[in-house]
Amino acid sequence: MHRKLATATLLAALVAASGAATAQDFVFGWNPRTGDVWVDQTLGDMNAYGYRYRESFIDELVRYYGAPRDYVSGLLVNDRWAPGDVYYACAIGQLIGRSCRYVAEEWERDHGQGWGALAQRLGIKPGSEEFHRLKRGFVPTYDHWARPLPMDDALRQAFPDRARPGNRPDFTGNGRGNREAAPGNSGKARGAKPGNAGKGQGTDKGNKGQGNDKGNKGQGKGNNKGNNKGKGN
């Protein structure tokens, strides 16, 4: 309950912060209706980011979603599209193997029932694996922007390391240090065995206890004394 409340609070704060962007006269207004409250709110936060950091927003869609730069810039600047709508068109296009332009034109032609209805017409059913892939795609995008992203329960299950920050993989070298502990222990074990083997060999070859000396010394003395006694006999 506390986790859900914290997520809702952070999302509300992000949406509130996007007020300057949503107040703009977007050509279609702003009412995404994706069928998922978390997606609706996060797209609203994208309006704030895309409005304030337009070039970074465009770079993301060009680099990771295959959208033509001039086309995306035209939608945002000339056609006054909401950044959240532009992102969702490109994300859906990538998922279904069509261009950002194709999905944007479908949205422009018939957006009366919202993104949820359009996505379903394009083969992304509510609650399907395709929809969850679309939703998970927000995470790397926000990582590229180094922008905080509160997660709902479904995303916390998909990204368990995000729910437990202390358990994230450490790529700075600390993880490698932990892994080296095991070889160190096995090195000690290997060192112990040769010592024991040295004692045993010294005792066997000495025949009269001269092998009590430790390690390789015991082995060497055992060999010498064993040979001398044989010659004396």
Secondary structure by P-SEA (a helix, b strand, c coil): caaaaaaaaaaaaaaaaaccccccccccccccccccaaaaaaaaaaaaaaaacaaaaaaaaaacccccaaaaaaaaccccccaaaaaaaaaaaaaacccaaaaaaaaaacccccaaaaaaaaccccccaaaaaaaaaaaaaaaaacbbbbbcaaaaaacccccccccccccccaaaaaaaaaaaaaaaaaaaaaaaaaaaaaaaaacccccccccaaaaaaaaaaaaaaaaac
